[in-house]
Amino acid sequence: MEQLTAKEVEALLTQGKTLNIIDVREVEEVAEGKIPGAVNIPLGLVEFRMHKLDKSKEYIMVCRSGGRSGRASQFLESQGFKVINMTGGMLAWEGKKE
């Protein structure tokens, strides 16, 4: 599974790269702040919403600390998606939040 640190993801956003970020935390957690532009799909719903994702795109998975996003990454990878896990999750995120 490919991985990026929170700092690396923040650097890509600062460079103006368009990233497809999926936050797999629960709705209440996301309400406290998420990476700008991230789409919230709670881990338990990933399997049911993956049909809305595009297999030609690459997705960066995010959660609180990196565990749930790692599980989501493994699952989506097994379904043929290109995914990257953001290690350290939102605990390591120092960039802007919305």
ZIBEL-V52691 format. One record per backbone hydrogen bond with DSSP energy under -1.0 kcal/mol. CO is the residue of the C=O (numbers start at 0). NH is the residue of the N-H. Records with the same first field share a line. If there is no record, write none. Layout:
CO=NH, NH
//
This chain:
1=84
3=86
4=8
5=9
6=10
7=11
8=12
9=13
10=14
11=16
12=15
19=59
20=38
21=61
22=40
23=42
25=29
26=30
28=31
29=32
33=97
34=37
38=22
41=44
42=45
44=48
45=49
48=51
49=52
53=56
58=83
59=21
60=85
61=23
62=89
63=90
66=70
67=71
68=72
69=73
70=74
71=75
72=76
73=77
75=80
76=79
81=58
83=60
84=3
85=88
88=91
//
